Amino acid sequence: MRLGVVGYGVGGRYFHVPFVQAAEGVELVGIVTRSPERAAQAELDAPGTPVYGSLTELIDAGVDAVTITTPPETRRELVLEAVARGVHVIADKPFAPDPRGGQDLVDAAADAGVLLSVFQNRRWDADILTLRGVIDSGKLGRIWRVESRFDLDEPATLELGPTGGLLRDLGAHLVDQALWLFGRATSVYARMDWAGEGDDRTDSAFVVDLDHESGVHSTLSATKVNHFQARQLRVYGTDGSYYSDGTDVQAQAVFAGRRPVDEPDTFGYELEERWGTLHTDAGAEKVPSAQGSYKNYYRDFAAAVRGEGPQPVPASEVIHTLEVLDAARRAAETGEVIRL
């Protein structure tokens, strides 16, 4: 699958290109950026890969699919342009500002007969895949309650303004993980902290409570501005509990200069001292880390383009995530529990 990456900020450079380069069945055939500095960086990171000034130029050069990883306010029109040209699309999260906008993009892709997937890559985090294995083992019994916490000391990366905010950033990932693991939400309650004023007023931290159709209650929280860093999962069931205090393994490795294409067998594992622990009647048991692998998102998308499997995270599935994010914002503003 010939794929181009549109946008070469933090997302394009660190969360997309390294994993495209490592994915089976995918060829990186172009990068789009209008910034001369980012174009120069792209040429260093992906030698020999053409750099284009627009999506139109990239598509004209020949491409099967594109990843749209530009700022949220530009994402809709670029997705629509690619879809109209018959190109399959991976859209960064949040792929639309609201459920109605998301449905418009889903309908446009369906009418054009192309795939539209959302880059909810954190379903492929090491800790989440490890937890998935624990759940599937049945050792927790029926799950009652979940706590998922993701705190980063990155105030400079908090996007201000109406299209920014932490709920649309880390919140989009934590909500998606919870819905993927425990099913659709029936009610939402939230509290938020705020930064900035006027047009720049932005949610800088949140706590979101979800009731799921499955009977599970999940509490999701995050901050970027409180000078604290933690990635924790707690899961409580009828037969036991599971706890992990891990790290953002793949992102930290890429930021440190490592690349999954160079170490396919070892990249993406959590350090043994940070493995999760399963507690049951049999006692405490360390659970070896699964291999986190964002590259498998791209591998699976390429297979879907070839008609050899389902697409990962179809956009139609993520409409519900947008509904939950909308409900969380309304709950924080009104102090009410929002029923879905």
Buried (B, 14 or more C-beta within 10 A) or exposed (E): BBBBBBBBBEBBBBBBBBBBBBBEBBBBBBBBBEEEEBBEBBBEBBEEBBBBEBBBBBBEEEBBBBBBBBEBEBBBEBBBBBBEBEBBBBBBBBBBBBBEBBBBBBEBBBEBEBBBBBBBBBBBBBBBBBBBEBBEEEBBEEBBEBBBBBBBEEEEEBBBBEBBBBBBBBBBBBBBBBBBBBBEBEBBBBBBBEBBEEEEBBBBBBBBBBBBEBEBBBBBBBBBBEEEBBBBBBBBBEEBBBBBBBBBBBBEBBEEEBBBBEEBEEBBBBEEEBBBEBBBEEEEBEBEBBBBBBBBBBBBBBBBBEEEEEBBBBBBBBBBBBBBBBBBBEBBEEEEEBEB
